[in-house]
Amino acid sequence: MTANEEIHGHEVLEMMMNSGKRYSRDSLIKAINERFGESSRFYICSGGGMDAAQLVDVLIGKGKFMGPEDAFVFNPATKCDH
């Protein structure tokens, strides 16, 4: 990946599903940074240039997760078809 490439948010959602883990906001940010690197930037349909914390906050705001705040998972019913 070059410095100008951004990672689609779907890759984070797939990481969550494949892990079988439940996350808090902080543990998800940590997992994203460990998997993709702290300097990685992400994009979704509505925008880009986000770091892990910004991405997680946007995904929370879009209702992409289900479960309690300290043990949520991706809600597959909210996945886009692209």
N, C-alpha and C positions, 0 to 999 in steps of 0.2 A: 504494500500500500504506500502510495506517495503522500506527501504532506497535504496535497490538495484533495485527496479522495476522502469522501465521507462514507460512513457505514449506515445502511438503512436500518431504521428502528426494528424492522421485522427480524433482523439477525439477533437482536437482543431478546425479542419475544420467543424466538426459536431456542435460544440458549436457556431461557427460563423453562420452557416446556421440556426440553431434553434433560435438564438437571433433575427434575422431579422434586426440587426443593421449594420451600416457602420462603418468602423474603420480607424484610422490613425495607423501608426506603433506604436506610443506610447500608444494609447488607446487600441490596441490589446494586447500589452505586459501586460498592467495593467489588462485587463480582464482575460488573461490567468493566471496571478499570483493570482488574486482573486479567480478564479474557481479551480485551481489545487494546489496552494501554491507556494510561492516564491522559495522554495528549490526543487521543482519538476524538473525532467529532462525528456527530450523527445527524441524520435528516429523516424526516417523515413527510407525508403528503403536504402538510401545512407549513413546512419550513425546515431550515437546516442550520448548520453551524453550532449545534448544541453540544455541550459537554455531557458527561453521564448524568450529573445531577439535574441539569435542565431537561434532558430527555425523560428521566424518570418523572419529574414534576409534570411535564406535558402529558405523559401517558396516564398518570394518576388523574389528571384533570379531564382526560377523555374517557375515563371509566374503563380502562383496559384491564384492570385487575379486579379480582374478587377475593373476599376473605377479610379478616381483621388487619388493621394497619401494621401489625408486627408479624404477620404470617400470611401474606397474600400470594396469589398465583395469577398467572395470565388467564384471562377469561376468553377462551377460544371463540365464544359466540361474538366477540367484538372484532375479530380479525377481518381485515379488508381482503378483497379478492384480486390483488395485483402483485 
